[in-house]
Amino acid sequence: MNVLRLFLSDQTITRKNLLITIGVLTWFGVATNGLFELWKLLPTLFMEGPLVADWRNLFLYLFPFVAFVGVIIFYVCPKVLSMISAAPTGSGKPDHVVPHKGVILALSTPGKAHQEIITAIQGSTEPETLYSEWSIGQLFKAIYHHKGLLKHVWPLTTGDSEPFRECIEEFVKKYMPGVKVCKNSELCHLDSNPKQSEFEMIEMTKAKLSKIYSAENLNTLNLKRSDIIVDVTGGTKPISIGLTFGALDSATDIQYVEQKNYGVIPLAITPEIVMDKMGEYLLELYARLQETKSRS
């Protein structure tokens, strides 16, 4: 991690953080420059005769350096130690997903009509009874996992899945009142058409994530990038790939809800995983192309 980010407290580059960064660099420059001047003045402390120690300049050159070292010792070092102590052991991967203030997820098109799912939500007594709803139940779990801290949900939808946004809204309304579900189409709607390539859908999904994570949007909601987690459970394969590649940032967390036991697990995106998934995707595309050729 960049040491300057310890001063910034997050990894979002805003005007304020930029000024803090410039200030820290300037402070470091003044502190180190003062050491050279101190080297010239130190002999006056030990020489006898008419030379008198220049206490004023000694203080002016020494203070920035001492203050800078003090900040490193009493602020940066404790923060680094707390980060090290909080780091997961064993495989180096966390074994659980901590609650976040925001969740981004993608909606697929369930087999049932959206009104039928809404009726099931209204008649339910516990959220757990809804997790088995095909294609959307896992998303209910993905949201409910963050109960207590969650404030915002961004459901990414296409034209086919747009009606099922109401299911998310109904679930949140019943079990997590106060949580806001995004209805801004500029942030959450993915325009799709039959002529659109999968690459275009991947790029569009990445663009939506970029807008949600933009400094303008985060500052409006008083959130940091690390406050929002990306859930890659739902959506089509191109959308899932777009979500994954759009979240390749050290400050962005990714989660997935298991199909059988509905466990919410963290995903650490390593180069090996990226290559594996891309290889899988390319093989699938190749098989599709071969099938198209055989038909023609």
C-alpha positions as CSV (number, residue, x, y, z in Angstrom):
1,M,0.0,0.0,0.0
2,N,1.2,3.5,-0.8
3,V,2.4,5.2,2.5
4,L,0.6,8.4,1.4
5,R,-2.7,6.5,1.6
6,L,-2.2,6.1,5.3
7,F,-2.6,9.9,5.5
8,L,-5.5,9.9,3.2
9,S,-7.4,7.2,5.1
10,D,-8.8,5.8,1.9
11,Q,-7.9,5.4,-1.8
12,T,-10.3,7.9,-3.3
13,I,-8.5,10.7,-5.1
14,T,-10.5,13.8,-4.4
15,R,-9.4,17.5,-4.4
16,K,-9.0,17.3,-0.6
17,N,-6.8,14.2,-0.7
18,L,-4.7,15.7,-3.5
19,L,-4.0,18.7,-1.4
20,I,-3.2,16.5,1.6
21,T,-0.7,14.5,-0.5
22,I,1.0,17.7,-1.9
23,G,1.2,19.0,1.7
24,V,2.8,15.8,3.0
25,L,5.4,15.8,0.2
26,T,6.1,19.5,0.8
27,W,6.5,18.9,4.5
28,F,8.9,16.0,3.8
29,G,10.9,18.2,1.5
30,V,11.2,21.0,4.1
31,A,12.1,18.5,6.8
32,T,14.9,16.8,4.9
33,N,16.2,20.2,3.6
34,G,16.4,21.4,7.2
35,L,18.8,18.5,8.0
36,F,21.4,20.0,5.6
37,E,21.1,23.4,7.3
38,L,21.3,21.8,10.7
39,W,24.6,20.2,9.7
40,K,26.1,23.6,9.0
41,L,24.8,25.1,12.3
42,L,25.7,22.2,14.6
43,P,29.4,23.2,15.0
44,T,28.3,26.5,16.6
45,L,27.1,24.5,19.6
46,F,30.6,23.1,20.4
47,M,32.9,26.0,19.4
48,E,34.3,28.3,22.0
49,G,34.9,32.0,21.3
50,P,32.9,34.7,19.8
51,L,30.7,32.3,17.8
52,V,27.3,32.1,19.4
53,A,24.8,29.3,18.7
54,D,22.0,30.4,16.4
55,W,19.2,28.9,18.5
56,R,16.4,30.5,16.4
57,N,17.5,28.9,13.2
58,L,18.4,25.7,14.9
59,F,14.8,25.4,16.1
60,L,13.4,26.5,12.7
61,Y,15.4,23.8,10.9
62,L,14.9,21.1,13.5
63,F,11.2,21.4,14.3
64,P,9.8,20.3,10.8
65,F,12.0,17.2,10.9
66,V,11.1,16.3,14.5
67,A,7.4,16.8,13.8
68,F,7.5,14.7,10.7
69,V,9.3,11.8,12.6
70,G,6.7,12.2,15.4
71,V,3.9,11.7,12.9
72,I,5.6,8.6,11.5
73,I,6.1,7.1,14.9
74,F,2.8,8.0,16.6
75,Y,0.4,7.9,13.6
76,V,1.7,5.9,10.7
77,C,3.4,3.1,12.6
78,P,0.4,2.3,14.9
79,K,-1.8,2.3,11.8
80,V,0.5,-0.1,10.0
81,L,0.7,-2.4,13.0
82,S,-3.1,-2.4,13.4
83,M,-3.4,-3.3,9.7
84,I,-0.9,-6.1,10.1
85,S,-2.6,-7.5,13.1
86,A,-6.0,-7.3,11.4
87,A,-4.7,-9.1,8.3
88,P,-6.0,-12.7,7.8
89,T,-3.7,-15.6,8.5
90,G,-3.3,-18.9,6.8
91,S,-3.9,-18.7,3.1
92,G,-3.9,-14.9,3.2
93,K,-7.5,-14.7,2.1
94,P,-10.3,-13.5,4.5
95,D,-12.8,-16.2,5.4
96,H,-15.8,-14.0,5.7
97,V,-17.3,-10.8,4.3
98,V,-17.7,-7.9,6.7
99,P,-20.8,-5.7,6.4
100,H,-20.5,-2.8,3.9
101,K,-22.5,0.4,3.5
102,G,-23.2,-0.3,-0.2
103,V,-23.8,-3.3,-2.5
104,I,-23.6,-3.4,-6.3
105,L,-25.3,-6.4,-7.9
106,A,-26.7,-7.6,-11.2
107,L,-30.1,-9.0,-11.8
108,S,-30.9,-12.0,-13.9
109,T,-34.3,-12.9,-15.2
110,P,-36.0,-15.4,-12.8
111,G,-38.4,-18.0,-14.0
112,K,-41.3,-16.5,-12.1
113,A,-43.1,-13.3,-12.8
114,H,-41.9,-10.4,-10.7
115,Q,-45.4,-9.9,-9.1
116,E,-45.4,-13.6,-8.0
117,I,-42.0,-13.0,-6.3
118,I,-43.3,-9.8,-4.7
119,T,-46.3,-11.7,-3.3
120,A,-43.9,-14.3,-1.8
121,I,-41.9,-11.6,-0.2
122,Q,-45.0,-10.0,1.3
123,G,-46.1,-13.4,2.7
124,S,-42.8,-14.4,4.1
125,T,-41.9,-14.2,7.8
126,E,-38.1,-14.7,7.6
127,P,-35.7,-13.6,4.8
128,E,-34.2,-17.1,4.8
129,T,-37.4,-18.5,3.3
130,L,-36.8,-16.4,0.1
131,Y,-33.2,-17.5,-0.6
132,S,-34.3,-20.5,-2.6
133,E,-36.2,-18.3,-5.1
134,W,-34.4,-19.2,-8.4
135,S,-32.0,-16.5,-9.8
136,I,-32.9,-13.8,-7.3
137,G,-33.0,-15.5,-3.8
138,Q,-29.2,-15.5,-3.6
139,L,-29.3,-11.7,-4.2
140,F,-31.6,-11.3,-1.3
141,K,-29.0,-13.1,0.8
142,A,-26.3,-10.9,-0.7
143,I,-28.1,-7.8,0.5
144,Y,-29.3,-9.1,3.9
145,H,-25.8,-10.2,4.8
146,H,-25.0,-6.5,5.3
147,K,-28.0,-5.7,7.5
148,G,-27.2,-3.2,10.2
149,L,-24.7,-1.2,8.2
150,L,-26.1,-1.2,4.6
151,K,-27.4,2.1,3.3
152,H,-27.4,1.8,-0.5
153,V,-28.1,-0.9,-3.1
154,W,-27.3,-0.5,-6.8
155,P,-29.1,-3.2,-8.8
156,L,-27.8,-3.3,-12.4
157,T,-30.6,-4.3,-14.8
158,T,-31.2,-4.9,-18.5
159,G,-34.5,-4.4,-20.2
160,D,-35.5,-8.0,-19.4
161,S,-34.5,-7.9,-15.7
162,E,-35.7,-4.3,-15.1
163,P,-39.2,-5.3,-13.6
164,F,-37.4,-7.4,-11.0
165,R,-35.9,-4.3,-9.4
166,E,-39.3,-4.1,-7.7
167,C,-38.5,-7.4,-6.0
168,I,-35.3,-6.0,-4.6
169,E,-37.2,-2.9,-3.4
170,E,-39.9,-4.9,-1.8
171,F,-37.4,-7.2,0.0
172,V,-35.5,-4.1,1.3
173,K,-38.7,-2.4,2.3
174,K,-39.8,-5.4,4.4
175,Y,-36.5,-6.5,6.0
176,M,-34.2,-3.5,5.8
177,P,-36.2,-0.3,5.9
178,G,-34.1,2.8,5.4
179,V,-31.9,1.2,2.8
180,K,-32.1,3.1,-0.5
181,V,-32.3,1.2,-3.8
182,C,-30.9,3.1,-6.7
183,K,-33.4,4.0,-9.5
184,N,-31.1,6.2,-11.5
185,S,-30.9,4.7,-14.9
186,E,-27.7,6.5,-15.7
187,L,-26.0,4.5,-12.9
188,C,-27.9,1.2,-12.9
189,H,-29.5,0.5,-16.3
190,L,-27.6,-1.5,-18.9
191,D,-28.9,-0.9,-22.4
192,S,-29.0,-4.2,-24.3
193,N,-30.2,-5.2,-27.7
194,P,-29.8,-8.4,-29.9
195,K,-27.1,-6.8,-32.0
196,Q,-24.9,-5.9,-29.0
197,S,-21.7,-7.9,-28.6
198,E,-20.7,-9.5,-25.3
199,F,-17.6,-7.3,-25.3
200,E,-19.8,-4.2,-25.5
201,M,-21.9,-5.5,-22.5
202,I,-18.7,-6.1,-20.5
203,E,-17.4,-2.6,-21.3
204,M,-20.8,-1.1,-20.4
205,T,-20.9,-2.9,-17.1
206,K,-17.4,-1.6,-16.3
207,A,-18.5,1.9,-17.2
208,K,-21.5,1.7,-14.8
209,L,-19.2,0.6,-11.9
210,S,-16.9,3.5,-12.8
211,K,-19.8,5.9,-12.4
212,I,-21.0,4.4,-9.1
213,Y,-17.4,4.5,-7.7
214,S,-16.8,8.0,-9.1
215,A,-15.7,10.7,-6.6
216,E,-18.7,12.8,-7.6
217,N,-21.2,10.0,-6.6
218,L,-19.3,8.9,-3.5
219,N,-18.9,12.4,-2.1
220,T,-22.6,13.0,-2.6
221,L,-23.4,9.9,-0.5
222,N,-20.6,10.5,2.0
223,L,-19.0,7.2,1.1
224,K,-15.5,5.8,0.4
225,R,-14.7,3.3,-2.3
226,S,-14.0,0.7,0.3
227,D,-17.6,1.2,1.7
228,I,-19.1,-0.5,-1.4
229,I,-18.8,-4.2,-2.2
230,V,-19.5,-5.8,-5.6
231,D,-21.6,-8.9,-5.7
232,V,-20.9,-11.1,-8.8
233,T,-23.6,-13.8,-8.1
234,G,-26.3,-12.6,-10.6
235,G,-26.4,-11.4,-14.1
236,T,-25.3,-12.9,-17.4
237,K,-21.7,-14.1,-17.9
238,P,-20.6,-10.9,-19.7
239,I,-22.1,-8.8,-16.9
240,S,-20.4,-10.9,-14.3
241,I,-17.1,-10.5,-16.1
242,G,-17.7,-6.7,-16.4
243,L,-18.4,-6.5,-12.7
244,T,-15.2,-8.5,-11.9
245,F,-12.9,-6.5,-14.1
246,G,-14.6,-3.2,-13.1
247,A,-13.8,-4.1,-9.5
248,L,-10.1,-4.8,-9.9
249,D,-8.9,-2.3,-7.4
250,S,-7.2,-2.9,-4.0
251,A,-9.9,-0.8,-2.3
252,T,-12.8,-2.7,-3.8
253,D,-14.2,-5.8,-2.2
254,I,-16.0,-8.6,-4.2
255,Q,-18.4,-11.2,-2.8
256,Y,-20.3,-14.2,-4.1
257,V,-23.3,-16.1,-2.6
258,E,-23.0,-19.9,-2.8
259,Q,-25.9,-21.7,-4.4
260,K,-26.4,-24.6,-2.0
261,N,-25.9,-23.2,1.5
262,Y,-26.2,-19.4,0.6
263,G,-22.9,-18.6,2.3
264,V,-21.5,-15.2,1.4
265,I,-17.8,-15.6,0.5
266,P,-15.2,-13.1,-0.4
267,L,-13.4,-13.3,-3.7
268,A,-9.7,-12.4,-3.9
269,I,-9.1,-11.7,-7.6
270,T,-5.6,-13.0,-8.4
271,P,-4.0,-13.1,-11.8
272,E,-4.5,-16.9,-11.8
273,I,-8.2,-16.5,-11.3
274,V,-8.5,-13.9,-14.0
275,M,-6.7,-16.0,-16.5
276,D,-8.7,-19.1,-15.5
277,K,-12.0,-17.3,-16.0
278,M,-11.0,-15.6,-19.2
279,G,-9.8,-19.0,-20.6
280,E,-13.1,-20.5,-19.6
281,Y,-15.0,-17.7,-21.3
282,L,-12.9,-17.9,-24.5
283,L,-13.4,-21.6,-24.8
284,E,-17.1,-21.1,-24.5
285,L,-17.0,-18.4,-27.2
286,Y,-15.0,-20.7,-29.5
287,A,-17.5,-23.6,-29.0
288,R,-20.3,-21.2,-29.9
289,L,-18.5,-20.1,-33.1
290,Q,-17.9,-23.7,-34.1
291,E,-21.5,-24.4,-33.6
292,T,-22.5,-21.4,-35.8
293,K,-20.1,-22.5,-38.5
294,S,-21.5,-26.1,-38.6
295,R,-25.0,-24.8,-39.0
296,S,-24.0,-22.6,-41.9
